[in-house]
Amino acid sequence: MSSLRFWRMAAQFAAWLTCCCVATLVAVTPAAAQALKEVKFSTEFAPHGFHAPFYLAREKGWFKDAGIDLKLIDGRGSSATINLIGANQVDIAFVNLAATIIAQSKGVPVVAVGSILRRNTQGLILKKGSNIHKPADLKGKTILHLVSTIEAQLLGGYLATAGMSLSDVKLLGVDASAKVASVLSGRGDAATGPVPYYLGLLKGKSEIDTLAFADAGQQLLDFGIVTSPKMIKEQPALVAAFMQVVSRAFEYTRKGNNVEEAVKAMIAQRPEAGLDYQTSINMFNSHIAFAMSPSTEGKPLGYISKEDVEASIKTLKDTGIIQGDIKADSVFDPKFGPK
């Protein structure tokens, strides 16, 4: 073969190879882009320490690896976020699962697909050294609460474990911002609210005592993942993939010193939120202490048990928060969470 013919053939091969590569890029690039499906995901509120695993998973690319283009949205409370799910304005949400049961009892189309905190976080915040250690010690005391929430009813259920009722205490409605300050200043003897939130918020600043309603046997699910029947019907694989990432992120964050890594990822992605590094760590650690219930001990975060759902329904019925016949099987779908 002459050298001229050889170089002519080489040039033709190079041209052919270039065309193939271009054609491959044209064919593959759109497919790769189409593989990512947008998921509108709303937390229950503005960023706080217990949201850190979501930002960690996004930083590590775990959502993208699962085919998810995550659009993270700040909520305005669990109830408002659940209503967005029911209206199909967001796809998946991180909310209070007790609020989810209440919403479903009122006809809102929402389904729980994963549970993160399986122990009731509600309880009482007390001034340090108050000498209040059990329900009976609250007789005649002034209890601060938020009027627009279910706090008073849950308090009533807590008091009932000692044969008492709300008439045995003095209830005083206050704003959320004034609740703890009022207790610390002596305006009230105790305040109802989410125990881990206040423990995380005040650690290293103001020492408080707490009483958890769960310690008196009041069972109630807290933070978890919910979606709509429409998403379950139309995008079951996407819901399952999302839950696997969430479970992985929370399991990773709670082990070793990984909470610091997760919090750094959250602060880096949300600088405008003005999050305090140490407070965010404290918030995650105080919440994760409420992760396990008797029926979920040893199970990965994200796993949701029928027993916990049934116990939550019973608590809400016993306290008069919901009425009617609501079944656990309509509240949650266990097939999406880790086993």
Summary of the structure (lengths in Angstrom):
residues: 339
radius of gyration: 25.1
end to end distance: 66.6
largest distance: 107.7
contacts: 1134
relative contact order: 0.17
helix: 52%
strand: 16%
